[in-house]
Amino acid sequence: MVNHVILPEPTLRRLPWYLAYVEILKARNVEYVSSTQISRALNVDASQIAKDLSFLSLKGKTRIGYEVAALVDTLAEFLGFTTTHKAFVFGAGSLGKALMQDSGLSIYGLEIVAGFDIDPQKTGTRVGDVPIYHIDTLAEVMQQSPATIGILTVPAECAQDTADIAIGEGIRAIWNFTPYRVKVAEGIVMANTSIYAHLALIYNRLSAPV
């Protein structure tokens, strides 16, 4: 059992990289891996990797490294990937539907149990096994199948209002895929995944002189 520790955000962002890499090693029946090997594979300084893993009380053996199977288990448990977290998707457009159909999310503990929209052509339908409801029925659905995470894929102009409605009905964390920076009250977990910001970065670097 890994005791929950509040990690620096940069460290927390790197841990899934380490997990993905050591999962590949485990599948190849590799028993041990050093921070130097992880460093070469992921282009992260070896001393930084050792420091990151020390937050989880993980220490490698001299000249041997970390036990791969134990590293996989510890990282997956610490990151919450071994526990099921139920979520609602708000916005059943192309991105919302893609997330509902992404069975890979369940591997990392995320179970999308319902979607919400205001379009009458979408409400009452299903995306795979996920039912789509009208946002006005959120309170009722929350009682029947409660979730803790709200995933925002609505138009930017609807993002704040939708987040407010979701939080008002008991959602405790917002995963925001919109370009709008949603404001939430203290105590609500907030994560922004800006596809548009990353696109802007790519476009800017592509247009830079070689």
Backbone as numpy.savetxt, mean C-alpha at the origin, in Angstrom:
# Nx Ny Nz CAx CAy CAz Cx Cy Cz
6.98 -12.85 16.85 6.13 -11.66 16.85 7.01 -10.42 16.85
6.78 -9.48 15.90 7.55 -8.26 15.81 6.81 -7.15 16.54
7.47 -6.53 17.52 6.85 -5.42 18.22 6.71 -4.25 17.27
5.55 -3.57 17.33 5.31 -2.48 16.40 6.18 -1.28 16.75
6.91 -0.79 15.75 7.80 0.34 15.92 7.42 1.39 14.89
7.42 2.65 15.29 7.17 3.73 14.34 8.49 4.06 13.66
8.60 3.72 12.41 9.84 3.91 11.66 9.85 5.24 10.91
11.05 5.76 10.63 11.15 6.92 9.73 10.53 6.55 8.38
9.83 7.47 7.76 9.13 7.16 6.51 10.06 6.64 5.42
11.28 7.22 5.23 12.15 6.67 4.18 12.49 5.20 4.42
12.70 4.81 5.67 12.96 3.41 5.99 11.75 2.55 5.65
10.58 3.02 6.04 9.36 2.26 5.78 9.12 2.08 4.30
9.52 3.04 3.49 9.35 2.93 2.05 10.33 1.91 1.44
11.49 1.73 2.10 12.47 0.79 1.55 12.19 -0.66 1.94
11.55 -0.89 3.07 11.34 -2.26 3.54 10.63 -3.16 2.52
9.58 -2.67 1.82 8.95 -3.54 0.81 9.90 -3.92 -0.32
10.89 -3.06 -0.64 11.88 -3.43 -1.65 12.67 -4.64 -1.17
13.09 -4.57 0.09 13.87 -5.68 0.65 13.04 -6.96 0.64
11.78 -6.83 1.03 10.92 -8.01 1.08 10.76 -8.64 -0.29
10.51 -7.82 -1.30 10.33 -8.35 -2.65 11.58 -9.10 -3.12
12.74 -8.56 -2.79 13.99 -9.19 -3.21 14.23 -10.51 -2.48
14.06 -10.52 -1.16 14.34 -11.76 -0.41 13.28 -12.82 -0.69
12.07 -12.41 -1.08 11.07 -13.40 -1.50 11.53 -14.14 -2.76
12.18 -13.41 -3.65 12.73 -14.04 -4.86 13.83 -15.04 -4.47
14.68 -14.62 -3.52 15.74 -15.51 -3.07 15.18 -16.76 -2.40
14.14 -16.58 -1.60 13.51 -17.73 -0.93 12.97 -18.72 -1.95
12.34 -18.19 -3.00 11.79 -19.06 -4.05 12.90 -19.83 -4.76
14.12 -19.29 -4.73 15.26 -19.95 -5.36 16.02 -20.83 -4.37
15.45 -20.97 -3.15 16.05 -21.81 -2.10 17.39 -21.28 -1.60
17.58 -19.96 -1.70 18.77 -19.33 -1.12 18.57 -19.23 0.39
19.54 -19.64 1.19 19.38 -19.68 2.64 19.81 -18.40 3.34
20.87 -17.75 2.84 21.38 -16.55 3.50 21.65 -15.44 2.47
21.52 -14.22 2.93 21.82 -13.07 2.06 22.48 -11.99 2.90
23.45 -11.33 2.36 24.14 -10.25 3.07 23.56 -8.90 2.67
23.81 -7.90 3.49 23.36 -6.54 3.15 24.07 -6.06 1.89
25.29 -6.57 1.65 26.02 -6.19 0.44 25.32 -6.74 -0.80
24.82 -7.96 -0.71 24.09 -8.55 -1.84 22.79 -7.79 -2.10
22.08 -7.45 -1.03 20.85 -6.67 -1.19 21.18 -5.31 -1.79
22.29 -4.72 -1.34 22.72 -3.42 -1.83 22.97 -3.44 -3.33
23.65 -4.47 -3.79 23.94 -4.58 -5.23 22.68 -4.75 -6.05
21.72 -5.49 -5.51 20.48 -5.77 -6.25 19.56 -4.55 -6.31
19.55 -3.76 -5.22 18.56 -2.68 -5.11 19.16 -1.28 -5.19
20.49 -1.20 -5.27 21.16 0.09 -5.34 20.86 0.97 -4.11
20.89 0.33 -2.95 20.76 1.02 -1.66 22.03 0.72 -0.88
22.59 1.72 -0.23 23.83 1.53 0.51 23.70 0.41 1.54
24.70 -0.47 1.62 24.64 -1.61 2.52 24.50 -1.19 3.98
25.17 -0.11 4.36 25.06 0.34 5.75 23.65 0.85 6.04
22.99 1.42 5.03 21.61 1.88 5.21 20.68 0.68 5.38
20.92 -0.37 4.62 20.11 -1.59 4.74 20.24 -2.18 6.14
21.47 -2.28 6.62 21.69 -2.82 7.96 21.01 -1.96 9.01
21.06 -0.65 8.84 20.40 0.26 9.79 18.89 0.08 9.74
18.34 -0.01 8.52 16.89 -0.19 8.37 16.43 -1.47 9.06
17.15 -2.56 8.83 16.75 -3.84 9.40 16.95 -3.90 10.90
17.87 -3.06 11.41 18.10 -3.04 12.86 16.88 -2.52 13.60
16.04 -1.71 12.94 14.80 -1.22 13.57 13.88 -2.39 13.91
14.03 -3.49 13.17 13.20 -4.67 13.38 13.93 -5.71 14.24
15.04 -5.27 14.86 15.88 -6.16 15.68 16.43 -7.31 14.87
16.69 -7.05 13.59 17.28 -8.06 12.72 18.77 -7.78 12.57
19.58 -8.75 12.89 21.02 -8.61 12.76 21.57 -9.80 11.98
22.40 -9.51 11.00 22.99 -10.57 10.22 24.17 -11.22 10.95
24.49 -12.43 10.53 25.63 -13.13 11.10 26.88 -12.75 10.31
27.97 -12.54 11.04 29.23 -12.15 10.41 29.63 -13.14 9.33
29.96 -12.61 8.15 30.41 -13.37 6.98 29.36 -14.33 6.41
28.15 -14.31 6.98 27.08 -15.17 6.47 25.90 -14.34 5.98
25.50 -13.38 6.79 24.38 -12.52 6.43 23.11 -12.88 7.17
21.98 -12.53 6.58 20.67 -12.77 7.19 20.08 -14.08 6.67
19.36 -14.77 7.55 18.65 -15.97 7.12 17.46 -15.52 6.28
17.40 -15.95 5.06 16.40 -15.46 4.11 14.97 -15.75 4.57
14.68 -16.97 4.99 13.32 -17.33 5.39 12.85 -16.48 6.57
13.75 -16.27 7.55 13.39 -15.45 8.71 13.20 -14.00 8.32
14.00 -13.53 7.38 13.90 -12.15 6.90 12.56 -11.93 6.20
12.15 -12.87 5.38 10.85 -12.78 4.69 9.71 -12.71 5.71
9.73 -13.64 6.68 8.66 -13.70 7.67 8.59 -12.43 8.51
9.75 -11.95 8.95 9.79 -10.78 9.82 9.33 -9.52 9.09
9.81 -9.34 7.87 9.42 -8.17 7.09 7.93 -8.19 6.77
7.43 -9.34 6.33 6.01 -9.44 5.96 5.12 -9.16 7.16
5.50 -9.70 8.33 4.70 -9.47 9.52 4.76 -8.01 9.96
5.96 -7.44 9.98 6.09 -6.05 10.41 5.32 -5.10 9.51
5.37 -5.34 8.20 4.70 -4.46 7.25 3.19 -4.63 7.23
2.69 -5.63 7.95 1.25 -5.83 8.03 0.70 -6.67 6.90
1.56 -7.27 6.11 1.12 -8.01 4.94 0.53 -9.38 5.30
0.75 -9.83 6.52 0.23 -11.13 6.93 -1.14 -11.02 7.59
-1.64 -9.80 7.76 -2.95 -9.56 8.36 -3.89 -8.99 7.30
-5.13 -9.44 7.26 -6.09 -8.93 6.28 -6.63 -7.57 6.71
-6.56 -6.61 5.81 -7.08 -5.26 6.03 -8.16 -5.01 4.97
-9.38 -4.77 5.41 -10.47 -4.57 4.46 -10.54 -3.12 4.00
-10.89 -2.95 2.73 -10.90 -1.61 2.14 -12.08 -1.41 1.21
-12.48 -0.14 1.08 -13.47 0.29 0.10 -12.77 1.13 -0.95
-13.19 1.00 -2.20 -12.70 1.88 -3.27 -13.78 2.91 -3.56
-13.42 4.17 -3.53 -14.35 5.25 -3.84 -14.03 5.80 -5.22
-14.90 5.48 -6.17 -14.68 5.85 -7.56 -14.49 4.61 -8.39
-15.50 4.24 -9.18 -15.44 3.00 -9.96 -15.12 3.29 -11.42
-14.19 4.21 -11.65 -13.71 4.47 -13.01 -12.63 3.46 -13.37
-11.83 3.79 -14.37 -10.82 2.85 -14.87 -9.83 2.44 -13.79
-9.30 3.42 -13.04 -8.32 3.11 -12.01 -8.95 2.34 -10.86
-10.13 2.78 -10.43 -10.82 2.09 -9.35 -11.10 0.63 -9.71
-11.57 0.42 -10.93 -11.85 -0.95 -11.38 -10.58 -1.79 -11.45
-9.50 -1.17 -11.90 -8.23 -1.90 -11.99 -7.77 -2.37 -10.61
-7.93 -1.52 -9.62 -7.54 -1.90 -8.26 -8.44 -3.01 -7.72
-9.74 -2.93 -8.03 -10.66 -3.97 -7.57 -10.35 -5.31 -8.21
-9.80 -5.30 -9.41 -9.49 -6.53 -10.13 -8.08 -7.05 -9.84
-7.32 -6.27 -9.10 -5.93 -6.65 -8.83 -5.86 -7.66 -7.69
-5.86 -8.92 -8.04 -5.83 -9.98 -7.02 -4.51 -9.99 -6.26
-3.49 -9.37 -6.83 -2.20 -9.34 -6.17 -2.21 -8.57 -4.86
-3.13 -7.62 -4.72 -3.20 -6.85 -3.48 -3.49 -7.73 -2.28
-4.27 -8.79 -2.50 -4.62 -9.67 -1.40 -3.41 -10.41 -0.85
-2.40 -10.59 -1.68 -1.17 -11.24 -1.22 -0.52 -10.39 -0.14
-0.74 -9.08 -0.23 -0.15 -8.15 0.74 -1.16 -7.71 1.79
-2.22 -8.49 1.96 -3.13 -8.26 3.07 -4.26 -7.29 2.81
-4.41 -6.78 1.58 -5.47 -5.82 1.30 -6.64 -6.52 0.61
-7.80 -6.51 1.25 -9.01 -7.12 0.69 -10.02 -6.02 0.38
-10.23 -5.76 -0.89 -11.22 -4.77 -1.30 -12.59 -5.43 -1.30
-13.46 -4.97 -0.41 -14.75 -5.65 -0.21 -15.91 -4.92 -0.88
-15.71 -3.66 -1.28 -16.80 -2.92 -1.93 -16.25 -1.71 -2.65
-16.99 -1.29 -3.67 -16.69 -0.06 -4.37 -17.88 0.88 -4.28
-17.63 2.18 -4.42 -18.70 3.18 -4.32 -18.57 4.19 -5.45
-19.72 4.63 -5.95 -19.76 5.61 -7.03 -21.11 6.32 -6.96
-21.27 7.34 -7.80 -22.57 8.03 -7.87 -23.23 7.81 -9.22
-22.52 7.16 -10.15 -23.05 6.91 -11.49 -24.04 5.75 -11.44
-25.31 5.99 -11.78 -26.31 4.92 -11.72 -26.01 3.76 -12.66
-25.20 3.99 -13.69 -24.82 2.91 -14.60 -23.78 1.97 -13.98
-23.14 2.44 -12.92 -22.11 1.63 -12.26 -22.63 1.01 -10.97
-23.44 1.75 -10.23 -23.95 1.22 -8.97 -24.89 0.04 -9.24
-24.82 -0.95 -8.38 -25.61 -2.15 -8.57 -24.93 -3.19 -9.44
-23.74 -2.87 -9.95 -22.98 -3.83 -10.75 -21.85 -4.41 -9.90
-21.02 -5.22 -10.52 -19.88 -5.80 -9.83 -18.64 -5.69 -10.70
-17.51 -5.59 -10.06 -16.23 -5.67 -10.74 -15.55 -6.92 -10.19
-15.59 -7.98 -10.95 -15.16 -9.26 -10.41 -16.11 -9.67 -9.31
-15.57 -9.89 -8.13 -16.39 -10.26 -6.97 -16.75 -9.06 -6.11
-16.36 -7.87 -6.54 -16.55 -6.67 -5.71 -17.83 -5.93 -6.12
-18.80 -5.80 -5.23 -20.03 -5.08 -5.56 -19.81 -3.56 -5.53
-20.53 -2.86 -6.40 -20.46 -1.40 -6.46 -21.75 -0.82 -5.90
-21.63 0.04 -4.92 -22.79 0.66 -4.27 -22.79 2.17 -4.52
-23.95 2.77 -4.32 -24.03 4.23 -4.34 -23.43 4.75 -3.04
-22.76 5.87 -3.14 -22.10 6.44 -1.96 -23.09 6.73 -0.83
-24.34 6.95 -1.19 -25.35 7.24 -0.16 -25.62 6.05 0.75
-25.21 4.86 0.32 -25.45 3.65 1.13 -24.23 3.27 1.96
-23.26 4.15 2.03 -22.01 3.83 2.72 -22.23 3.40 4.16
-23.06 4.13 4.89 -23.29 3.80 6.30 -23.84 2.38 6.46
-24.78 2.02 5.59 -25.39 0.69 5.65 -24.38 -0.40 5.33
-23.58 -0.17 4.27 -22.58 -1.16 3.88 -21.51 -1.28 4.96
-21.17 -0.16 5.58 -20.16 -0.16 6.63 -20.61 -1.03 7.81
-21.88 -1.01 8.09 -22.40 -1.84 9.19 -22.36 -3.32 8.83
-22.66 -3.63 7.57 -22.71 -5.03 7.14 -21.32 -5.62 6.91
-20.43 -4.82 6.35 -19.09 -5.30 6.01 -18.08 -4.19 6.26
-17.74 -3.94 7.51 -16.89 -2.79 7.86 -15.49 -2.87 7.26
-14.97 -1.72 6.92 -13.61 -1.60 6.39 -12.89 -0.49 7.14
-11.58 -0.52 7.13 -10.80 0.51 7.79 -10.10 1.45 6.82
-9.94 1.00 5.56 -9.18 1.77 4.58 -10.09 2.24 3.45
-9.97 3.51 3.09 -10.69 4.05 1.95 -9.71 4.43 0.85
-9.93 3.89 -0.34 -9.04 4.16 -1.48 -9.74 5.15 -2.40
-9.14 6.31 -2.57 -9.76 7.38 -3.38 -9.27 7.35 -4.82
-10.20 7.09 -5.75 -9.89 7.17 -7.18 -10.93 8.04 -7.88
-11.53 8.93 -7.12 -12.56 9.83 -7.66 -11.91 11.00 -8.38
-12.68 11.80 -9.15 -12.12 13.02 -9.73 -11.59 13.94 -8.64
-10.58 14.73 -8.96 -9.91 15.58 -7.97 -10.88 16.49 -7.23
-11.87 17.01 -7.96 -12.80 17.95 -7.34 -13.72 17.30 -6.31
-13.77 15.98 -6.33 -14.61 15.24 -5.37 -13.82 14.63 -4.23
-12.50 14.75 -4.28 -11.65 14.01 -3.36 -11.88 14.38 -1.90
-11.89 15.68 -1.59 -12.03 16.10 -0.20 -13.39 15.71 0.37
-14.44 15.97 -0.39 -15.78 15.62 0.09 -15.92 14.12 0.30
-15.38 13.34 -0.62 -15.47 11.89 -0.50 -14.70 11.40 0.72
-13.52 11.96 0.94 -12.73 11.58 2.11 -13.48 11.92 3.39
-14.09 13.10 3.42 -14.84 13.52 4.61 -15.99 12.56 4.90
-16.70 12.16 3.84 -17.82 11.22 4.01 -17.31 9.88 4.53
-16.24 9.39 3.92 -15.69 8.09 4.31 -15.23 8.09 5.77
-14.51 9.13 6.15 -14.02 9.23 7.53 -15.18 9.39 8.50
-16.19 10.13 8.08 -17.36 10.32 8.93 -18.09 9.02 9.24
-17.95 8.03 8.35 -18.61 6.74 8.55 -17.69 5.69 9.17
-16.48 6.11 9.54 -15.62 5.19 10.28 -14.35 4.73 9.59
-14.10 5.19 8.37 -12.84 4.85 7.70 -11.70 5.51 8.46
-10.64 4.74 8.73 -9.55 5.23 9.57 -8.26 5.53 8.81
-8.23 5.17 7.54 -7.05 5.44 6.72 -7.47 5.74 5.30
-6.82 6.70 4.68 -7.11 7.10 3.31 -5.88 6.87 2.44
-6.09 6.11 1.35 -5.05 5.91 0.34 -5.51 6.71 -0.87
-4.86 7.83 -1.11 -5.33 8.80 -2.08 -4.58 8.69 -3.41
-5.31 8.31 -4.46 -4.72 8.23 -5.80 -5.04 9.47 -6.64
-5.73 10.44 -6.08 -6.08 11.64 -6.84 -4.94 12.65 -6.75
-4.90 13.63 -7.67 -3.85 14.65 -7.60 -4.13 15.72 -6.54
-5.30 15.64 -5.90 -5.66 16.63 -4.88 -5.11 16.21 -3.52
-4.51 17.15 -2.79 -3.94 16.86 -1.47 -5.05 16.95 -0.42
-5.62 15.83 -0.11 -6.74 15.76 0.83 -6.26 16.07 2.25
-7.08 16.80 2.99 -6.77 17.11 4.39 -7.61 16.21 5.28
-6.98 15.65 6.29 -7.69 14.78 7.22 -7.37 15.19 8.65
-8.25 14.79 9.56 -8.06 15.13 10.97 -6.92 14.32 11.56
-6.39 14.80 12.66 -5.34 14.09 13.37 -5.86 12.71 13.79
-5.04 11.71 13.64 -5.44 10.35 13.99 -5.86 9.52 12.80
-6.11 10.18 11.65 -6.43 9.46 10.42 -5.15 9.23 9.63
-4.92 7.99 9.23 -3.72 7.66 8.46 -3.93 8.13 7.02
-2.91 8.79 6.47 -3.04 9.37 5.13 -1.84 8.98 4.28
-2.10 8.45 3.09 -1.02 8.12 2.16 -1.42 8.59 0.77
-0.54 9.33 0.13 -0.79 9.83 -1.22 0.06 9.06 -2.23
-0.58 8.54 -3.27 0.12 7.88 -4.36 -0.17 8.68 -5.61
0.74 9.59 -5.94 0.48 10.52 -7.03 1.05 9.99 -8.34
0.20 9.36 -9.12 0.60 8.89 -10.45 1.02 10.09 -11.30
0.31 11.17 -11.16 0.54 12.36 -11.99 1.87 13.02 -11.65
2.24 13.03 -10.38 3.52 13.60 -9.98 4.67 12.78 -10.56
4.51 11.46 -10.54 5.57 10.62 -11.11 5.63 10.77 -12.63
4.49 10.95 -13.26 4.48 11.20 -14.71 5.21 12.50 -15.02
4.94 13.53 -14.22 5.60 14.82 -14.42 7.11 14.68 -14.27
7.54 13.87 -13.30 8.97 13.65 -13.10 9.58 12.95 -14.32
8.89 11.93 -14.83 9.38 11.21 -16.00 9.48 12.14 -17.20
8.41 12.90 -17.45 8.39 13.81 -18.60 9.49 14.85 -18.50
9.70 15.37 -17.28 10.72 16.40 -17.08 12.10 15.86 -17.35
12.35 14.63 -16.88 13.69 14.04 -17.07 13.90 13.67 -18.55
12.84 13.24 -19.22 12.96 12.89 -20.63 13.29 14.10 -21.49
12.75 15.24 -21.08 12.95 16.46 -21.88 14.25 17.18 -21.54
14.95 16.72 -20.50 16.20 17.36 -20.10 17.30 17.06 -21.12
18.22 17.99 -21.32 19.32 17.74 -22.26 20.16 16.54 -21.82
20.55 15.75 -22.81 21.36 14.56 -22.52 22.81 14.97 -22.35
